[in-house]
Amino acid sequence: MTCEVSKAPASSVARSPSCGNARFRMRKRYQTTMRTALALCVLLLNVSVIQAKVTTAQGVRAARQLLRLEPAEPQFCGTPLAVAAAEARQDADPLARGLLASALERPDLDHQVVSPAGHFRLHYDMTGRDAVDTTDNDGNGIPDYVDLAAVVADSAWQLQIDVLGYHVPPVDGGIGGGNEVDVYLVDLGQGGNYGITYPISNGGSGPAYFKVDNDFSNTIFGGSFICPGYSGTRGTDALRVTLAHEIFHVIQFGYYQGSDGSWWQEASATWMEDVAYPQLDDYLQYVCSFLLNPSRALDSGIPSADFHSYGAAVFGHFLDQRYGRDVIRWIWEEHQRRQSARLDNFDSALRNYNGNVLGVEDVSDAGIEGAYCDLGVWSWFVGDRFREGFFEDGASYASEFTPAFPVAAKVALSDSGRLDHMSRAYIRLEPQLLPGGATIDTELARGRWRRQLLLISADSLKVRDVGTSGSISIWGWDAWDEVVLVLSNVDVVGIGYEYEVIVTYDPELNDGPAPNVLALESGVPNPFRPGQHDGTYISFELDQASTQTRLTLFAADGALVRRFDLGERSARRHSVRWDGTNEDGVLVAAGIYYTVLQADGVEARKRLAVIR
């Protein structure tokens, strides 16, 4: 064997290999391999010991996959495996602990360089299996791929910490050579991973390091095997989204790193990819795994086994667009306070955010239940059902085919099913110009439920909260192209909640009764984003005809913003579209606004949030 001595470029912080330390590394790797093999042999003889603790068994399997000793499906982010292995290490017996330690051991690479802004220390090889492309067009002695990774990593730091306000992650005490976040550029494509973030310490939160692929050229990258027709990224585009994703994991672990939050770790990190690089739309490759499975719980799925958690980036986009981007950070801060990732944390964060940021006075329906119900409505208007005012990328999302519910005159027809907690079902009716209307009844065995009714035509949409019980009467349904009942279970735990839906078509339900009270509803959507949404629709119901009807919008300080003089209106439901402009035709600023309905001296008020 020969050993060449090479000197690293002066501009990099590199360890120059010598024959002596090369042999040391070979001996170290050989010893590590032998320890791993020995641990595996003993572990196989002591399967009962491993299986005695579920967390240990899961951690050992995760370790085997990380070490490529057990085949795994493509993960795209192997972080959940690393978290499972790290947690299992705490309670594992000495034999299993050796395997877990090997899986969590840092790579031993020859070169390292600190990023221009000083936030990251990038480790890489120029020869061997993990070698990066050594092309160095600028002649600075550092491969261009490493230069690009360093610049992109600093850019992700600036976005996530300096702009979005997340905490600076804790340091690791210089384990990798300094207090920067350590990044290892290695061949992950063979294991089906874009990147892997490793928690360094035990406990609820702490520092982390991560790996990303050394070239993103493996055939696993850029495929469309998850959602047909939606391809992932390759090459330097994959490098960009992966760095945004894994750096957000490092930040997350500074808040809370428990495996009970794996689904949200992946969902919000995949959301962050699109915040950083919206033009790449890499997250679209996962969306179908979430939207086409509405009966699965929001927080279901094992990120190391399926893609539901990555597709749940849709939930991140919903929260961002419905409430504002900062709400994601509020949720992570709540996880940090409670040192858990329970859905109750989402409830508290949303209530606090709605009350303190959006100025909602009554937050009784401003938590996770209300948010999940709205998500169910938004998720209907995707693909070929896309409408302005819901998901910005909704036209590109996969939509579930929902057959029309069969109807027969004066005959009650039923269907039933089961839902997990925080999941939903859609019941779609097609009037097809049939006269009359329909009555919908539901039998909900147990748990907490919410029902919403969507009345949809080509140029109109009404969203009605129809409570949790009682018959739902749809009068004169031929005014609509389709009627959709969104049935949501809003428990935070549990599976197998049974429901039954009974639909009776009645040709005589032509004209509905007049409302028995004057009622003003919040705009749809609310919050409203002028410039992104074509308008917010403010609906109201009159219990009796009004000769002088007026809808007025005021700013929080009482200043007049916009007035709609509606004149005479009959006793029924009405709707007014506001495009977000004032009386002078200028788009209003972000803030809280008040809508005031006046009908022959009777008045009703509602609050509307505008986000820019």
Backbone torsions as a table, in degrees:
resi	resn	phi	psi	omega
1	MET	NA	137.7	175.2
2	THR	-111.3	155.7	-179.6
3	CYS	-135.0	120.1	178.9
4	GLU	-93.1	136.0	177.8
5	VAL	-93.3	123.3	179.1
6	SER	-122.6	149.8	-179.9
7	LYS	-107.7	129.2	-179.2
8	ALA	-72.6	153.0	177.8
9	PRO	-58.2	148.1	-178.6
10	ALA	-64.5	-26.9	-176.6
11	SER	-78.8	-7.3	178.5
12	SER	-110.7	157.5	176.1
13	VAL	-97.0	88.7	-169.9
14	ALA	-118.4	150.9	170.5
15	ARG	-93.7	117.5	-179.8
16	SER	-80.9	115.9	-176.3
17	PRO	-68.6	143.2	172.3
18	SER	-121.4	168.8	179.6
19	CYS	-58.8	-39.8	-177.7
20	GLY	-63.1	-52.5	-176.9
21	ASN	-75.2	-19.7	173.5
22	ALA	-65.5	-43.3	177.7
23	ARG	-64.4	-37.0	179.3
24	PHE	-62.0	-41.7	179.8
25	ARG	-66.2	-40.2	177.9
26	MET	-61.5	-44.4	-180.0
27	ARG	-64.0	-40.0	-180.0
28	LYS	-63.6	-44.5	-179.7
29	ARG	-66.5	-38.7	178.5
30	TYR	-62.2	-44.7	-179.5
31	GLN	-64.1	-40.6	178.9
32	THR	-61.9	-43.4	179.6
33	THR	-62.8	-42.9	-179.6
34	MET	-66.2	-40.0	178.1
35	ARG	-62.3	-41.6	179.9
36	THR	-63.5	-45.3	-179.4
37	ALA	-62.8	-42.7	179.1
38	LEU	-62.8	-43.9	179.8
39	ALA	-61.5	-40.1	-179.8
40	LEU	-64.7	-42.9	-180.0
41	CYS	-60.2	-46.3	-179.2
42	VAL	-67.1	-38.7	179.9
43	LEU	-62.7	-39.2	179.8
44	LEU	-65.4	-27.1	177.2
45	LEU	-83.1	-9.4	-177.6
46	ASN	-128.1	46.4	-177.6
47	VAL	-58.6	-37.0	-178.3
48	SER	-62.6	-32.7	178.5
49	VAL	-65.7	-43.1	-179.6
50	ILE	-66.2	-45.0	-174.9
51	GLN	-73.5	-11.0	178.8
52	ALA	-65.8	-23.8	178.7
53	LYS	-125.3	118.1	-177.6
54	VAL	-60.2	-42.3	-177.8
55	THR	-63.4	-37.4	178.6
56	THR	-67.2	-43.9	179.3
57	ALA	-60.6	-44.3	178.9
58	GLN	-64.6	-41.0	-179.3
59	GLY	-65.4	-40.4	179.2
60	VAL	-64.7	-42.4	178.2
61	ARG	-62.8	-40.8	177.2
62	ALA	-61.4	-42.5	179.5
63	ALA	-62.5	-42.5	179.3
64	ARG	-61.6	-38.1	179.1
65	GLN	-70.8	-39.1	178.1
66	LEU	-63.8	-35.3	179.8
67	LEU	-85.0	1.6	-179.3
68	ARG	62.4	28.6	176.0
69	LEU	-92.5	-9.4	178.7
70	GLU	-140.4	129.9	-178.1
71	PRO	-64.4	146.2	178.5
72	ALA	-136.0	150.1	172.7
73	GLU	-66.2	155.8	176.8
74	PRO	-54.1	128.5	-176.6
75	GLN	-99.0	-36.4	-173.7
76	PHE	71.2	-35.7	167.5
77	CYS	-137.2	113.9	-177.9
78	GLY	-87.3	9.2	-177.7
79	THR	-55.4	-42.8	179.1
80	PRO	-58.1	-33.2	176.3
81	LEU	-64.8	-44.2	-179.5
82	ALA	-64.5	-40.0	179.2
83	VAL	-64.9	-43.2	179.4
84	ALA	-62.9	-42.3	179.3
85	ALA	-65.1	-41.1	-179.3
86	ALA	-65.2	-40.6	179.9
87	GLU	-69.3	-39.9	-179.3
88	ALA	-64.5	-29.3	-178.3
89	ARG	-60.3	-29.8	-176.1
90	GLN	-63.7	-39.4	-173.8
91	ASP	-111.2	3.3	-175.4
92	ALA	-72.9	152.9	173.2
93	ASP	-70.8	164.4	-174.8
94	PRO	-56.2	-35.8	-178.2
95	LEU	-67.5	-47.0	178.7
96	ALA	-66.8	-33.6	-177.8
97	ARG	-61.8	-32.2	178.6
98	GLY	-64.7	-43.0	177.7
99	LEU	-64.1	-43.4	-179.0
100	LEU	-64.2	-39.7	178.9
101	ALA	-63.0	-39.4	178.7
102	SER	-63.5	-40.2	-179.2
103	ALA	-66.9	-29.5	-176.4
104	LEU	-95.6	0.2	-177.5
105	GLU	-69.8	140.5	179.7
106	ARG	-70.7	148.5	175.1
107	PRO	-64.7	152.8	178.0
108	ASP	-107.8	92.9	-175.2
109	LEU	-108.8	155.8	-169.4
110	ASP	-80.4	-29.3	-171.5
111	HIS	-124.3	154.5	174.9
112	GLN	-151.8	150.2	179.9
113	VAL	-147.6	144.4	179.1
114	VAL	-91.3	138.5	-178.2
115	SER	-65.0	157.1	-175.6
116	PRO	-53.6	-38.9	-179.0
117	ALA	-85.9	-2.9	175.2
118	GLY	81.0	15.3	-177.1
119	HIS	-91.6	-23.4	-171.9
120	PHE	-131.6	147.1	172.0
121	ARG	-115.7	112.5	-175.8
122	LEU	-96.7	129.1	-179.1
123	HIS	-110.3	137.6	-176.6
124	TYR	-157.2	162.4	173.3
125	ASP	-115.4	154.9	176.5
126	MET	-113.5	-2.8	174.0
127	THR	-140.3	160.4	176.5
128	GLY	91.0	-173.6	-174.3
129	ARG	-59.1	-37.5	-174.8
130	ASP	-93.8	11.0	-174.6
131	ALA	-64.1	139.7	171.9
132	VAL	-87.3	165.7	173.2
133	ASP	-61.8	124.6	-173.9
134	THR	-85.5	4.8	178.5
135	THR	-54.7	132.3	-177.0
136	ASP	-136.5	74.5	-173.8
137	ASN	-65.7	-29.5	-178.8
138	ASP	-89.4	-2.5	174.4
139	GLY	65.1	26.4	-179.5
140	ASN	-91.5	5.1	177.9
141	GLY	85.1	1.6	179.7
142	ILE	-121.0	131.3	179.1
143	PRO	-54.1	141.7	-177.8
144	ASP	-58.3	-35.0	179.7
145	TYR	-61.6	-40.0	179.0
146	VAL	-69.7	-41.9	176.5
147	ASP	-56.5	-46.4	-179.1
148	LEU	-63.6	-44.5	-179.9
149	ALA	-59.6	-39.1	-179.5
150	ALA	-65.7	-44.0	-179.6
151	VAL	-66.8	-43.2	-179.9
152	VAL	-64.5	-40.5	179.1
153	ALA	-61.9	-44.5	177.5
154	ASP	-61.8	-37.3	178.5
155	SER	-64.3	-40.6	178.2
156	ALA	-64.5	-39.8	177.0
157	TRP	-60.0	-47.2	-178.8
158	GLN	-59.8	-43.9	-180.0
159	LEU	-64.8	-52.4	-169.4
160	GLN	-76.4	-32.2	-176.6
161	ILE	-102.7	-52.0	-175.9
162	ASP	-73.6	-37.1	-176.6
163	VAL	-92.9	-50.7	-175.0
164	LEU	-86.1	-11.1	170.1
165	GLY	84.5	18.2	176.7
166	TYR	-74.5	156.3	-177.9
167	HIS	-68.0	147.1	170.6
168	VAL	-64.9	130.1	-177.5
169	PRO	-67.1	151.8	178.4
170	PRO	-66.0	154.6	-178.2
171	VAL	-90.9	161.9	-175.7
172	ASP	-101.1	9.4	178.0
173	GLY	78.4	19.4	175.2
174	GLY	83.2	20.3	-177.4
175	ILE	-58.0	-39.2	-177.3
176	GLY	-91.7	6.9	179.1
177	GLY	120.4	-9.2	179.3
178	GLY	-176.2	179.9	-178.0
179	ASN	-89.5	11.4	174.0
180	GLU	-75.3	163.6	172.9
181	VAL	-73.1	127.6	-177.0
182	ASP	-85.5	132.8	178.8
183	VAL	-124.0	126.3	-179.1
184	TYR	-112.8	121.6	179.7
185	LEU	-94.1	103.8	-175.1
186	VAL	-136.6	168.7	-179.5
187	ASP	-79.2	100.7	177.1
188	LEU	-101.7	-12.7	-175.5
189	GLY	-59.3	-34.8	180.0
190	GLN	-62.7	-29.2	178.6
191	GLY	-93.8	2.4	177.1
192	GLY	77.6	26.5	-177.5
193	ASN	-118.8	140.9	169.2
194	TYR	-78.8	-46.2	-177.3
195	GLY	-158.4	163.5	178.0
196	ILE	-144.0	128.8	175.4
197	THR	-109.1	133.2	-173.8
198	TYR	-113.9	122.2	171.8
199	PRO	-68.7	138.7	-176.4
200	ILE	-90.7	-37.4	-175.7
201	SER	-114.9	161.0	172.9
202	ASN	-79.8	167.3	178.6
203	GLY	107.7	-178.1	-173.9
204	GLY	-71.4	-28.2	-179.4
205	SER	-152.3	164.7	179.8
206	GLY	166.3	-176.4	-179.1
207	PRO	-75.0	167.5	-178.7
208	ALA	-153.0	159.8	168.7
209	TYR	-127.5	168.4	-179.4
210	PHE	-147.6	161.7	176.0
211	LYS	-116.0	146.6	168.5
212	VAL	-133.5	160.8	-176.7
213	ASP	-65.2	150.7	-174.7
214	ASN	-84.4	-7.7	176.3
215	ASP	-158.7	-14.5	-179.8
216	PHE	52.6	41.4	179.5
217	SER	-107.4	-8.9	179.8
218	ASN	-59.9	150.6	-178.4
219	THR	-64.7	-15.6	178.3
220	ILE	-66.5	-26.0	-178.6
221	PHE	-86.5	137.6	177.1
222	GLY	87.2	3.6	179.8
223	GLY	-78.8	172.7	179.4
224	SER	-129.0	37.5	-175.4
225	PHE	-82.2	-11.3	-179.8
226	ILE	-84.6	-61.3	177.0
227	CYS	-117.9	105.6	-177.8
228	PRO	-52.3	131.8	-179.8
229	GLY	93.9	-8.0	-180.0
230	TYR	-119.8	109.4	-176.6
231	SER	-96.8	146.6	174.6
232	GLY	-82.4	-177.7	-177.8
233	THR	-92.4	161.5	176.3
234	ARG	-134.6	169.9	172.1
235	GLY	57.4	-139.8	-174.7
236	THR	-69.8	-26.1	174.2
237	ASP	-65.0	-41.7	176.8
238	ALA	-64.1	-37.4	176.7
239	LEU	-59.6	-43.1	-177.6
240	ARG	-63.2	-51.9	-176.6
241	VAL	-68.1	-33.0	-179.5
242	THR	-69.1	-40.8	176.9
243	LEU	-62.5	-42.5	177.2
244	ALA	-60.4	-40.1	-178.6
245	HIS	-67.3	-53.0	-174.7
246	GLU	-71.4	-34.0	177.0
247	ILE	-65.2	-35.0	176.1
248	PHE	-67.5	-32.8	173.5
249	HIS	-61.1	-44.2	178.9
250	VAL	-58.1	-42.9	178.5
251	ILE	-65.9	-44.0	178.7
252	GLN	-55.3	-44.5	-175.3
253	PHE	-65.2	-20.9	172.8
254	GLY	-71.7	-19.1	175.3
255	TYR	-93.7	-57.8	-179.2
256	TYR	-162.2	132.2	-173.5
257	GLN	-120.4	11.9	-176.7
258	GLY	-65.5	149.7	-178.9
259	SER	-70.2	-16.1	176.5
260	ASP	-67.3	-13.7	178.1
261	GLY	-105.7	16.2	-175.7
262	SER	-57.5	-40.2	-177.6
263	TRP	-62.7	-40.8	-178.1
264	TRP	-76.9	-32.0	173.6
265	GLN	-56.8	-47.8	-177.8
266	GLU	-73.9	-41.1	-179.0
267	ALA	-61.3	-47.3	-176.4
268	SER	-75.8	-30.2	176.2
269	ALA	-69.8	-36.2	176.6
270	THR	-69.2	-36.6	173.2
271	TRP	-60.8	-42.4	-178.1
272	MET	-63.1	-33.1	175.6
273	GLU	-53.2	-44.7	-175.4
274	ASP	-77.1	-27.1	173.3
275	VAL	-63.3	-41.9	-178.3
276	ALA	-75.3	-40.1	-174.9
277	TYR	-134.2	69.7	-177.0
278	PRO	-63.2	-24.0	-178.3
279	GLN	-73.0	-17.8	-177.3
280	LEU	-87.8	-27.7	177.4
281	ASP	50.8	37.4	-177.2
282	ASP	-62.5	-30.7	-175.7
283	TYR	-67.9	-16.4	-178.7
284	LEU	-61.8	-23.8	-179.1
285	GLN	-67.7	-14.6	-178.3
286	TYR	-107.0	-14.9	-167.1
287	VAL	-58.4	-38.7	-176.9
288	CYS	-61.9	-30.9	-178.5
289	SER	-65.7	-19.0	177.9
290	PHE	-100.1	-52.7	-173.4
291	LEU	-70.4	-28.7	-178.9
292	LEU	-87.1	5.6	178.0
293	ASN	-130.1	60.4	-174.6
294	PRO	-66.2	-19.7	-178.6
295	SER	-83.1	-3.1	175.3
296	ARG	-86.7	145.6	-179.2
297	ALA	-61.5	145.8	178.6
298	LEU	-51.3	-43.5	-175.6
299	ASP	-99.0	23.0	-178.5
300	SER	-85.7	172.7	176.9
301	GLY	96.5	144.6	174.3
302	ILE	-106.1	111.5	-173.7
303	PRO	-55.4	-22.1	178.3
304	SER	-88.6	3.3	-177.3
305	ALA	-126.9	-25.3	177.2
306	ASP	-149.6	-178.1	-171.5
307	PHE	-110.1	10.9	-178.8
308	HIS	-59.0	-41.2	-178.1
309	SER	-66.3	-34.5	177.3
310	TYR	-70.9	-40.1	176.8
311	GLY	-64.8	-23.8	177.9
312	ALA	-67.7	0.1	168.8
313	ALA	-55.5	-25.3	175.1
314	VAL	-56.1	-39.2	178.3
315	PHE	-64.7	-39.3	175.5
316	GLY	-61.5	-43.3	178.1
317	HIS	-65.1	-37.8	177.0
318	PHE	-61.2	-49.7	-179.5
319	LEU	-60.5	-43.3	179.2
320	ASP	-59.1	-50.1	-174.3
321	GLN	-80.5	-27.0	-178.8
322	ARG	-82.1	-40.3	-173.5
323	TYR	-115.2	-30.1	-174.2
324	GLY	126.3	148.4	-171.7
325	ARG	-61.7	-30.6	-176.5
326	ASP	-66.3	-18.7	-176.1
327	VAL	-63.5	-28.6	177.7
328	ILE	-63.3	-42.1	178.7
329	ARG	-65.8	-38.2	178.3
330	TRP	-60.6	-37.0	178.8
331	ILE	-66.1	-43.1	178.2
332	TRP	-65.1	-35.6	177.5
333	GLU	-66.7	-34.6	176.5
334	GLU	-68.6	-38.7	174.2
335	HIS	-59.0	-41.1	-179.6
336	GLN	-64.9	-43.0	-179.5
337	ARG	-63.0	-39.6	-175.0
338	ARG	-95.9	-10.7	-177.4
339	GLN	50.4	48.6	174.1
340	SER	-158.9	174.2	178.4
341	ALA	-126.8	33.2	-179.8
342	ARG	-63.8	152.6	177.0
343	LEU	-64.1	-22.6	174.4
344	ASP	-58.8	-31.2	178.1
345	ASN	-63.7	-39.7	177.5
346	PHE	-62.2	-40.2	-179.6
347	ASP	-61.0	-48.7	-179.7
348	SER	-63.5	-44.6	-178.4
349	ALA	-62.6	-42.7	-178.8
350	LEU	-67.1	-41.4	178.2
351	ARG	-62.9	-45.8	-179.9
352	ASN	-64.4	-40.8	-179.4
353	TYR	-66.1	-45.6	179.3
354	ASN	-61.4	-40.8	-178.5
355	GLY	-74.1	-43.9	-172.9
356	ASN	-88.4	-30.1	-176.7
357	VAL	-101.8	-48.2	-176.7
358	LEU	-89.9	-7.1	174.9
359	GLY	73.3	24.7	178.6
360	VAL	-72.9	123.1	-176.9
361	GLU	-74.6	-45.1	-179.8
362	ASP	-103.7	105.6	-176.4
363	VAL	-98.3	15.6	-178.1
364	SER	-61.5	-28.7	178.9
365	ASP	-117.3	26.1	-175.5
366	ALA	-106.3	14.3	-178.8
367	GLY	-98.6	-152.3	-174.2
368	ILE	-67.2	-31.7	-179.7
369	GLU	-62.8	-51.7	179.8
370	GLY	-62.9	-38.7	179.8
371	ALA	-64.4	-44.0	-178.1
372	TYR	-66.2	-37.4	177.1
373	CYS	-62.3	-43.3	177.3
374	ASP	-63.6	-38.1	176.7
375	LEU	-58.6	-39.6	178.3
376	GLY	-61.3	-38.9	177.7
377	VAL	-68.5	-48.6	-179.7
378	TRP	-57.8	-39.4	-174.7
379	SER	-70.3	-14.9	175.3
380	TRP	-74.6	-35.5	-173.1
381	PHE	-92.3	63.7	178.7
382	VAL	-129.7	167.5	179.2
383	GLY	61.0	-132.0	-178.5
384	ASP	-75.1	-3.7	175.4
385	ARG	-100.2	9.2	-174.0
386	PHE	-56.2	140.8	174.2
387	ARG	-139.4	147.6	173.8
388	GLU	-61.5	147.9	178.7
389	GLY	99.9	-5.1	178.1
390	PHE	-120.3	-139.3	-176.3
391	PHE	-59.5	130.6	179.9
392	GLU	-62.1	-37.7	178.7
393	ASP	-96.8	14.1	-171.5
394	GLY	-56.9	-31.1	179.7
395	ALA	-63.5	-22.8	-179.3
396	SER	-94.3	-2.6	-178.5
397	TYR	-82.8	151.1	174.7
398	ALA	-72.8	136.2	179.6
399	SER	-113.1	141.6	-179.7
400	GLU	-81.7	135.0	174.9
401	PHE	-78.4	122.1	179.6
402	THR	-118.9	108.0	-178.5
403	PRO	-64.9	151.8	179.1
404	ALA	-68.6	140.1	177.5
405	PHE	-69.0	131.4	-179.3
406	PRO	-70.0	145.2	177.8
407	VAL	-133.7	152.7	175.1
408	ALA	-146.4	139.7	-174.7
409	ALA	-56.5	126.1	175.1
410	LYS	61.3	18.8	179.6
411	VAL	-118.3	129.1	178.5
412	ALA	-86.3	117.1	177.6
413	LEU	-111.8	143.8	-173.6
414	SER	-131.3	161.5	173.4
415	ASP	-146.7	154.6	-177.3
416	SER	-142.0	167.4	179.5
417	GLY	-174.3	-172.2	178.5
418	ARG	-133.2	144.6	177.7
419	LEU	-127.5	146.5	169.5
420	ASP	-80.8	172.5	175.4
421	HIS	-61.7	150.0	-179.1
422	MET	47.2	54.6	174.3
423	SER	-141.9	177.7	-170.3
424	ARG	-151.8	162.7	174.4
425	ALA	-134.8	150.2	178.8
426	TYR	-115.7	131.3	174.8
427	ILE	-117.6	114.6	-172.7
428	ARG	-109.5	130.9	176.6
429	LEU	-114.3	140.1	176.1
430	GLU	-116.1	104.7	-179.5
431	PRO	-60.5	-36.3	178.9
432	GLN	49.2	42.1	176.8
433	LEU	64.7	13.6	174.6
434	LEU	-67.5	136.5	179.7
435	PRO	-71.2	161.0	176.0
436	GLY	90.4	-140.4	-176.5
437	GLY	-164.1	-160.1	-176.9
438	ALA	-147.2	157.3	174.2
439	THR	-119.5	132.0	178.9
440	ILE	-114.2	127.6	173.6
441	ASP	-120.0	149.1	178.6
442	THR	-130.0	143.8	172.7
443	GLU	-118.8	112.7	-174.4
444	LEU	-115.4	109.6	-167.9
445	ALA	-63.2	-48.0	-176.4
446	ARG	-158.5	173.8	178.4
447	GLY	86.4	-179.5	179.8
448	ARG	-101.0	131.3	-175.0
449	TRP	-130.1	156.3	172.3
450	ARG	-137.9	144.7	179.2
451	ARG	-126.2	134.5	175.3
452	GLN	-132.2	143.4	-177.6
453	LEU	-115.1	127.6	177.2
454	LEU	-106.9	121.8	176.2
455	LEU	-109.1	113.6	-165.4
456	ILE	-124.7	129.8	169.2
457	SER	-134.9	177.8	-175.3
458	ALA	-60.4	-35.1	-175.0
459	ASP	-122.0	15.3	-177.9
460	SER	-150.3	151.5	177.8
461	LEU	-148.8	131.4	174.2
462	LYS	-127.5	132.3	177.8
463	VAL	-115.2	119.3	-177.2
464	ARG	-121.7	131.6	170.8
465	ASP	-83.2	117.0	-174.3
466	VAL	-109.5	27.4	173.4
467	GLY	70.9	-165.1	-176.0
468	THR	-112.0	-8.8	-178.1
469	SER	-151.1	170.3	179.1
470	GLY	92.0	159.7	179.8
471	SER	-73.0	146.6	176.5
472	ILE	-110.9	114.3	-179.3
473	SER	-101.1	129.9	179.1
474	ILE	-115.4	102.7	-177.6
475	TRP	-88.1	143.3	176.6
476	GLY	52.1	50.6	-171.5
477	TRP	-70.2	-12.0	179.8
478	ASP	-70.5	-3.4	173.6
479	ALA	-75.2	-9.1	-174.8
480	TRP	-119.7	148.1	176.1
481	ASP	-76.2	-37.2	176.3
482	GLU	-152.9	152.9	177.4
483	VAL	-123.6	127.8	-175.6
484	VAL	-125.8	126.2	171.6
485	LEU	-95.5	122.4	175.6
486	VAL	-100.0	112.5	-177.0
487	LEU	-107.1	115.2	-174.9
488	SER	-118.9	133.0	167.2
489	ASN	-92.4	125.5	-173.2
490	VAL	-115.5	22.0	169.0
491	ASP	-66.7	156.9	-179.9
492	VAL	-98.1	-7.1	174.7
493	VAL	-144.1	161.9	173.5
494	GLY	108.6	156.6	178.0
495	ILE	-137.0	164.4	172.9
496	GLY	70.2	35.0	176.5
497	TYR	-76.1	120.5	-173.7
498	GLU	-86.7	146.4	175.5
499	TYR	-144.6	156.6	173.1
500	GLU	-138.3	137.9	179.1
501	VAL	-118.6	128.9	179.3
502	ILE	-118.8	124.1	-178.4
503	VAL	-117.7	130.0	177.3
504	THR	-123.2	118.6	177.0
505	TYR	-86.0	130.8	-178.1
506	ASP	-128.8	108.9	-178.9
507	PRO	-62.4	-12.9	-176.0
508	GLU	-94.6	-2.9	179.1
509	LEU	-83.8	70.7	-174.6
510	ASN	-91.4	-48.4	-175.6
511	ASP	-121.4	119.4	-179.2
512	GLY	-76.7	158.2	177.5
513	PRO	-69.0	153.1	176.7
514	ALA	-67.0	149.2	177.0
515	PRO	-57.9	148.0	-179.1
516	ASN	-95.3	-0.5	174.8
517	VAL	-144.7	156.8	171.4
518	LEU	-79.8	129.7	-175.9
519	ALA	-140.2	135.5	175.8
520	LEU	-115.6	132.5	-178.9
521	GLU	-106.3	159.4	174.5
522	SER	-67.8	158.6	178.2
523	GLY	-67.4	156.3	174.0
524	VAL	-125.0	112.2	4.3
525	PRO	-83.6	160.4	175.0
526	ASN	-148.2	112.1	8.3
527	PRO	-65.3	155.4	-176.1
528	PHE	-114.3	134.7	-179.0
529	ARG	-114.6	92.1	177.5
530	PRO	-58.0	141.5	-178.4
531	GLY	93.1	-29.1	176.0
532	GLN	-103.7	-42.3	174.4
533	HIS	-94.7	146.1	-179.7
534	ASP	-75.7	-10.0	177.6
535	GLY	162.7	166.6	171.9
536	THR	-115.4	137.3	-174.2
537	TYR	-101.0	117.5	-177.4
538	ILE	-102.5	112.9	-176.1
539	SER	-104.1	151.0	175.6
540	PHE	-150.1	157.6	178.9
541	GLU	-122.7	135.2	177.6
542	LEU	-106.5	129.3	179.0
543	ASP	-81.7	-13.0	174.4
544	GLN	-152.7	159.3	-178.0
545	ALA	-60.1	145.2	-179.5
546	SER	-122.9	133.0	178.9
547	THR	-87.5	-26.5	178.3
548	GLN	-130.1	105.6	-175.6
549	THR	-120.7	131.2	-178.0
550	ARG	-142.1	137.1	173.7
551	LEU	-118.7	123.0	-174.8
552	THR	-126.5	141.3	175.3
553	LEU	-111.3	134.0	179.2
554	PHE	-123.2	149.5	172.0
555	ALA	-76.3	169.7	-177.7
556	ALA	-61.2	-27.0	179.8
557	ASP	-87.9	5.5	177.7
558	GLY	92.9	-3.1	-178.8
559	ALA	-70.7	139.7	177.9
560	LEU	-66.0	132.8	178.4
561	VAL	-109.5	-52.8	-176.6
562	ARG	-154.8	141.4	179.3
563	ARG	-127.0	133.3	175.1
564	PHE	-116.5	108.8	174.9
565	ASP	-88.0	111.2	-170.4
566	LEU	-101.1	-6.8	175.9
567	GLY	65.7	-140.1	-178.6
568	GLU	-79.2	135.5	179.0
569	ARG	-138.1	140.8	-178.8
570	SER	-81.8	169.6	-179.1
571	ALA	-79.9	88.1	178.2
572	ARG	-167.7	-166.9	-179.5
573	ARG	-89.0	139.7	179.4
574	HIS	-133.9	163.3	-179.8
575	SER	-145.0	140.7	178.8
576	VAL	-126.3	133.6	177.7
577	ARG	-96.4	128.7	174.8
578	TRP	-114.4	127.7	-175.7
579	ASP	-91.1	4.8	177.2
580	GLY	90.2	9.2	179.6
581	THR	-104.3	158.9	177.1
582	ASN	-90.3	-169.0	-177.9
583	GLU	-62.8	-23.0	179.9
584	ASP	-93.0	3.6	179.4
585	GLY	81.5	15.0	-178.5
586	VAL	-100.2	136.3	177.9
587	LEU	-61.4	135.3	-177.4
588	VAL	-78.2	163.7	178.3
589	ALA	-79.8	164.0	175.5
590	ALA	-64.4	148.0	178.8
591	GLY	154.3	-171.1	178.8
592	ILE	-99.1	132.3	178.9
593	TYR	-125.9	159.0	-179.0
594	TYR	-119.0	132.5	173.5
595	THR	-102.4	131.6	-178.1
596	VAL	-124.0	121.9	176.9
597	LEU	-101.8	129.9	176.4
598	GLN	-125.2	124.9	-179.3
599	ALA	-135.6	102.7	-179.2
600	ASP	50.7	46.8	174.7
601	GLY	88.2	-10.1	177.3
602	VAL	-94.1	139.2	-170.7
603	GLU	-128.9	145.7	174.2
604	ALA	-140.9	148.6	-176.6
605	ARG	-130.2	149.0	173.2
606	LYS	-144.3	161.4	-179.8
607	ARG	-108.1	142.8	-178.1
608	LEU	-136.3	129.5	179.5
609	ALA	-98.4	135.6	176.0
610	VAL	-114.7	128.1	179.9
611	ILE	-119.1	134.6	178.9
612	ARG	-114.1	NA	NA
